[in-house]
Amino acid sequence: MTIYDPANLQTILMIPELAEFDLSFKPMFGGIMGYAGGKVFASLSDIGLALKMSGKDREALLALPCACALRYEPESAPSKTYVVVPESLHTRPDELKIWVARSVIGLPARKPRR
């Protein structure tokens, strides 16, 4: 199993191809959370780069070789929302952009503050 550096994963998402998604990052729980327009879309941890996905987009990403549901610990249940992106996409910005776009578009609308 590969151990990733969350800071290195963040640089993968800071490429010009992804600038349109208004991405920002905050350290959290020993990793980094990725935000698009203020909404969480990614978890960057020693496990890898995981995108928040739902429905058919989640199924499609899981169908890629080496993609898997995020598990922070081997004995923990697989995430129902986060999918670890195959490492092969880390160096293919055009393909990574497709999956980031699908993640961002699938995010629920922000609830208005009271």
N, C-alpha and C positions, 0 to 999 in steps of 0.2 A: 504494500500500500504506500502510495506517495504521500509525503507530508508537505503541505503547501504553506507558504508565507502569505498571510492575508494582505500585507502591503504590496507584494508582487502581484497578487491577483487584482488589486485596485488599479495598478498601472495598466493592466490589460483592458480595463473598462474606461480608462481616461484617454482613449484614442480619438482622433478627430472624427472618425466615422460615427461615434456615439454622442457627439456634442449636442445634437438636437434634442436629446432626452433630458437635459437639465439635471445631470447626475451630480450627487453629492454623497459624502461618506462620513460615517461617525463610528469611532471605536465602540464596541459593545461585546461583553462577555468573552473577552480574549480574542475576538475577531473584529470584523468590520461589517457594518450594515450599509448596503447601498440604497440610496433614495433617488427616485425619479419624480421631479416635481413635488418633493416633500413626502412621497409615499414610499414605503419599503418595497423594494423589488428584488434585492439580492442579499445573500449571506456569503461573506468571504471568510473562510476559516481554514484551519489546517487540513480539513477534509477536502476543500476545493471551492470552486465558484459555483454557487447554487442560485438558480433563478426561481422566483416565485411564479408558479404556473398553475393554471386551472383548466379543467375540461379537456377538450380535444388537443389543445396546445400542450398540456402536460403529458398526455398520452403520446403525442408525436415526439416530444423531446425524449421521453423515456424509451422510445423505440430506437433511438440512435445507439450505435455500439458504444459501450462504456459509460453511458448515462445511467444514473440510478437515483432513487429517492434519497434525500439527505438523511443521514443518521450521524448525530454527533458522537455517539458511543455505539460500538458494535452490538450491544445488547438492547439498545433503545429501539423503539418502534420507528419505522420509516415515516418520514414527513409526508403529510398528505398535500402539502403545498409547495415544497421546495425540491427542485431536481438539480443534482450535480451535473454540470455541463461537462461533456467529454473534453479531456485535455487537448485533443486534436483541434478544437475550436478556438483555443487560446491564441493561436497564431493565424487564424483565418478571420480577419475583421469583418469581411462582407457577410460571412455566414453567422458570425457571432451577433452582428447587428440585427439580423432577422429574428433571432431568439430573444434578444433584449427587447426589440420592438413588440414581439408577441407578449412578453412578460408585462411590459409597461401598459400596453393597450388593455390587457386583461385585469389590471388593478381596479378594485372597487373605487367608486367616487368617494372623496373625502366627506365625512359627515360634518355638517355645519356646527360651529361652536355655539353654545347657548349663552 
